[in-house]
């Protein structure tokens, strides 16, 4: 099943798949929610209307709710294209994308052991206890008067 997920993610990672809405593509570690897919469906509405207009020539003339056949056919085709787009995105693309997002999010949270040394304290730079016990030229008393050692 992982190979299918990788194929779907490889296809959705291609920039040309998102044209002209490349800016709407989520980051690889962000989830595709149902609301996001609904918004994406609405963004693709002009393209779906175009497909619906083309489908008018292939469907037999029907009349729904007293509307003229071309209008009712276009609305019917538009509805089914939107429904098909939403369902395919929700059932095929989103689960594959979300599994990858979960994996990337878990990998992001894991500490990188190879970089652990960057976070360790440099013990050579720490002051030693003897540095605090050595007398200084002058010390400030609790009331602020300078006293000489």
BELTA-V444858 format. One record per residue. N is the residue number from 0. RES is the residue in three letters. SS is DSSP state (A for helix, B for strand, O for the rest). PHI is phi in whole degrees, 0 to 359 (* if undefined). D_FIRST is the distance of its C-alpha to the first C-alpha in Angstrom with 1 decimal. Layout:
n->N res->RES ss->SS phi->PHI d_first->D_FIRST
n->N res->RES ss->SS phi->PHI d_first->D_FIRST
This chain:
n->0 res->UNK ss->O phi->* d_first->0.0
n->1 res->UNK ss->A phi->296 d_first->3.8
n->2 res->UNK ss->A phi->297 d_first->5.4
n->3 res->UNK ss->A phi->295 d_first->5.3
n->4 res->UNK ss->A phi->299 d_first->6.5
n->5 res->UNK ss->A phi->294 d_first->8.8
n->6 res->UNK ss->A phi->294 d_first->10.1
n->7 res->UNK ss->A phi->299 d_first->11.0
n->8 res->UNK ss->A phi->293 d_first->12.6
n->9 res->UNK ss->A phi->296 d_first->14.4
n->10 res->UNK ss->A phi->291 d_first->15.8
n->11 res->UNK ss->A phi->283 d_first->16.9
n->12 res->UNK ss->A phi->280 d_first->18.5
n->13 res->UNK ss->O phi->287 d_first->20.8
n->14 res->UNK ss->A phi->298 d_first->24.2
n->15 res->UNK ss->A phi->295 d_first->25.1
n->16 res->UNK ss->A phi->292 d_first->22.4
n->17 res->UNK ss->A phi->260 d_first->24.3
n->18 res->UNK ss->O phi->295 d_first->27.8
n->19 res->UNK ss->O phi->266 d_first->30.2
n->20 res->UNK ss->O phi->250 d_first->28.6
n->21 res->UNK ss->A phi->300 d_first->27.3
n->22 res->UNK ss->A phi->291 d_first->29.1
n->23 res->UNK ss->A phi->274 d_first->27.1
n->24 res->UNK ss->O phi->293 d_first->23.8
n->25 res->UNK ss->O phi->287 d_first->22.9
n->26 res->UNK ss->O phi->296 d_first->22.5
n->27 res->UNK ss->O phi->295 d_first->19.2
n->28 res->UNK ss->O phi->260 d_first->19.8
n->29 res->UNK ss->O phi->262 d_first->21.0
n->30 res->UNK ss->O phi->276 d_first->19.2
n->31 res->UNK ss->O phi->264 d_first->19.3
n->32 res->UNK ss->O phi->270 d_first->21.2
n->33 res->UNK ss->A phi->298 d_first->22.3
n->34 res->UNK ss->A phi->297 d_first->25.7
n->35 res->UNK ss->A phi->298 d_first->24.5
n->36 res->UNK ss->A phi->293 d_first->22.6
n->37 res->UNK ss->A phi->297 d_first->25.8
n->38 res->UNK ss->A phi->298 d_first->27.9
n->39 res->UNK ss->A phi->295 d_first->25.8
n->40 res->UNK ss->A phi->298 d_first->26.3
n->41 res->UNK ss->A phi->292 d_first->30.0
n->42 res->UNK ss->A phi->294 d_first->30.1
n->43 res->UNK ss->O phi->274 d_first->28.7
n->44 res->UNK ss->A phi->305 d_first->31.4
n->45 res->UNK ss->A phi->301 d_first->33.8
n->46 res->UNK ss->A phi->293 d_first->31.3
n->47 res->UNK ss->A phi->291 d_first->30.4
n->48 res->UNK ss->A phi->296 d_first->34.1
n->49 res->UNK ss->A phi->299 d_first->34.5
n->50 res->UNK ss->A phi->298 d_first->31.9
n->51 res->UNK ss->A phi->295 d_first->33.7
n->52 res->UNK ss->A phi->296 d_first->37.0
n->53 res->UNK ss->A phi->294 d_first->35.7
n->54 res->UNK ss->A phi->293 d_first->34.3
n->55 res->UNK ss->O phi->304 d_first->37.9
n->56 res->UNK ss->O phi->284 d_first->38.9
n->57 res->UNK ss->O phi->257 d_first->36.4
n->58 res->UNK ss->O phi->269 d_first->36.7
n->59 res->UNK ss->O phi->290 d_first->39.8
n->60 res->UNK ss->O phi->295 d_first->42.2
n->61 res->UNK ss->O phi->229 d_first->41.8
n->62 res->UNK ss->O phi->238 d_first->43.7
n->63 res->UNK ss->O phi->237 d_first->42.2
n->64 res->UNK ss->O phi->57 d_first->44.5
n->65 res->UNK ss->O phi->76 d_first->47.4
n->66 res->UNK ss->O phi->280 d_first->45.9
n->67 res->UNK ss->O phi->298 d_first->46.7
n->68 res->UNK ss->A phi->308 d_first->44.1
n->69 res->UNK ss->A phi->298 d_first->42.9
n->70 res->UNK ss->A phi->290 d_first->42.4
n->71 res->UNK ss->A phi->294 d_first->40.7
n->72 res->UNK ss->A phi->293 d_first->38.4
n->73 res->UNK ss->A phi->294 d_first->37.4
n->74 res->UNK ss->A phi->295 d_first->36.8
n->75 res->UNK ss->A phi->295 d_first->34.8
n->76 res->UNK ss->A phi->297 d_first->32.7
n->77 res->UNK ss->A phi->298 d_first->32.3
n->78 res->UNK ss->A phi->301 d_first->31.2
n->79 res->UNK ss->A phi->290 d_first->28.5
n->80 res->UNK ss->A phi->295 d_first->27.3
n->81 res->UNK ss->A phi->297 d_first->27.1
n->82 res->UNK ss->A phi->297 d_first->25.4
n->83 res->UNK ss->A phi->296 d_first->22.8
n->84 res->UNK ss->A phi->299 d_first->22.2
n->85 res->UNK ss->A phi->298 d_first->22.0
n->86 res->UNK ss->A phi->294 d_first->19.6
n->87 res->UNK ss->A phi->296 d_first->17.2
n->88 res->UNK ss->A phi->295 d_first->17.4
n->89 res->UNK ss->A phi->287 d_first->17.1
n->90 res->UNK ss->A phi->266 d_first->14.2
n->91 res->UNK ss->A phi->246 d_first->12.0
n->92 res->UNK ss->A phi->285 d_first->13.4
n->93 res->UNK ss->A phi->299 d_first->14.6
n->94 res->UNK ss->A phi->299 d_first->11.7
n->95 res->UNK ss->A phi->295 d_first->9.8
n->96 res->UNK ss->A phi->297 d_first->13.4
n->97 res->UNK ss->A phi->291 d_first->14.2
n->98 res->UNK ss->A phi->297 d_first->11.5
n->99 res->UNK ss->A phi->295 d_first->12.8
n->100 res->UNK ss->A phi->299 d_first->16.3
n->101 res->UNK ss->A phi->296 d_first->16.1
n->102 res->UNK ss->A phi->297 d_first->15.1
n->103 res->UNK ss->A phi->294 d_first->17.9
n->104 res->UNK ss->A phi->293 d_first->20.2
n->105 res->UNK ss->A phi->293 d_first->19.9
n->106 res->UNK ss->A phi->295 d_first->20.5
n->107 res->UNK ss->A phi->292 d_first->23.4
n->108 res->UNK ss->A phi->280 d_first->24.9
n->109 res->UNK ss->O phi->290 d_first->24.8
n->110 res->UNK ss->O phi->287 d_first->28.2
n->111 res->UNK ss->O phi->271 d_first->28.3
n->112 res->UNK ss->A phi->294 d_first->30.4
n->113 res->UNK ss->A phi->294 d_first->31.6
n->114 res->UNK ss->A phi->261 d_first->33.2
n->115 res->UNK ss->A phi->297 d_first->34.6
n->116 res->UNK ss->A phi->296 d_first->38.0
n->117 res->UNK ss->A phi->294 d_first->38.5
n->118 res->UNK ss->O phi->265 d_first->38.7
n->119 res->UNK ss->O phi->286 d_first->41.1
n->120 res->UNK ss->O phi->277 d_first->44.7
n->121 res->UNK ss->O phi->281 d_first->47.1
n->122 res->UNK ss->A phi->289 d_first->49.7
n->123 res->UNK ss->A phi->290 d_first->52.3
n->124 res->UNK ss->A phi->274 d_first->52.6
n->125 res->UNK ss->O phi->284 d_first->53.3
n->126 res->UNK ss->O phi->288 d_first->57.0
n->127 res->UNK ss->O phi->274 d_first->58.4
n->128 res->UNK ss->A phi->297 d_first->60.5
n->129 res->UNK ss->A phi->294 d_first->63.6
n->130 res->UNK ss->A phi->294 d_first->63.2
n->131 res->UNK ss->A phi->272 d_first->63.9
n->132 res->UNK ss->A phi->266 d_first->67.0
n->133 res->UNK ss->O phi->289 d_first->68.8
n->134 res->UNK ss->O phi->292 d_first->71.7
n->135 res->UNK ss->O phi->251 d_first->71.4
n->136 res->UNK ss->O phi->297 d_first->74.2
n->137 res->UNK ss->B phi->211 d_first->74.3
n->138 res->UNK ss->B phi->236 d_first->72.4
n->139 res->UNK ss->B phi->263 d_first->72.3
n->140 res->UNK ss->O phi->281 d_first->73.5
n->141 res->UNK ss->O phi->297 d_first->72.1
n->142 res->UNK ss->O phi->269 d_first->74.7
n->143 res->UNK ss->O phi->98 d_first->74.2
n->144 res->UNK ss->O phi->281 d_first->77.3
n->145 res->UNK ss->B phi->279 d_first->76.9
n->146 res->UNK ss->B phi->237 d_first->78.1
n->147 res->UNK ss->B phi->268 d_first->78.7
n->148 res->UNK ss->O phi->280 d_first->77.7
